[in-house]
């Protein structure tokens, strides 16, 4: 399977989950630590960690270490690529 196809599958799987979509919305506003993200949800730290790992696997977020903390940031370039692809597939067909 081509690398782009796998990436698209990872992205689709990542954004299919409502908690992960909400994490992305929080990261749209600010870079946040794992603790700050966990504070937004009524789930275990392990669950938040799992969701962050899935978002990282899909390259939708990046992480930066600062002292004893890891901060997560939205990877806007992947979001933009997805939006372009969706607009292309939703546009008029080549036959029209």
N, C-alpha and C positions, 0 to 999 in steps of 0.2 A: 504494500500500500504506500502511496506517495506521502511524503512528509506533510504537504499542505492538506491532504485529505484527513490525516490523523489529527492535525491541529484543528481543523474545522470540527471534527467529531468531539475532540476534547472541549472545544469552546461551546458547542451545542449542549453537551452534557453538563458543563459547568453552569451555564445560564438557565438550564431547565429547572434548577432548584430555587425555590423562592427565598430561602435564607441567603444563598449566594448572590442572588440579584439584589437583595437588600444590602448586603455587605458592599457590593459595587456602588450602590447609591450613596452609602456613607462615605466611601472613599472618593467619590466624585467631589465631595465638599472639602475634605481634608485628608492628609496622610494620618493614619492612626496606628497605634500599637495594638498588639493582639489583645491586651487587657482592655483597651478602650473599645475595641470591636466586640469583645465578649460582653462588656457592660451594656451593649445595645440589645442583647438577646437573653431570653430565659431558657438557655440551654447550657450544657456542661462545657468546660474549657476544652475537653477532648473533641467535642462536636465542632466547636469553632475552629480548632486546629485542623480537623479533617476538611472542613469547608475551605479554609485558607489554602491547604495543600492542593485541593482540586482546582482552585482559581489560579494558583501558581503553575500547576501542571498545564493548564490551558493558556498560560502566559497572559492572563487577564490582569494580574497584579504583579508587582515587583516588591522586593523587600530591601531595606537599607538598615544596616546596624548603626546605632548611635549609643555609645557607652554600653549600658546593660539592656538596652531595648532594641527590638526590631520593629521598624515602622513599615507599614504596607502602603502602597501607592497604586492607584489605578494606572494601567498601561493603556493609555489612550490610543496608541497606534494600532493595537489589535482591535479595539472597539471600532476605530475608523475603518479598518480593513473589512470588518464584518458588515458594517453599515453599507459600504460600497458594494460588497458582494450581494447583500440583500436587495439593494436598489437595482442592481443589474439583473438579478433573477426575477424581480418583480416588475421590471419594465416591459415595454412592448417586445414581442418576439421578433426575430430576424425576418420572419415570413411576412410580417405586416408592412 
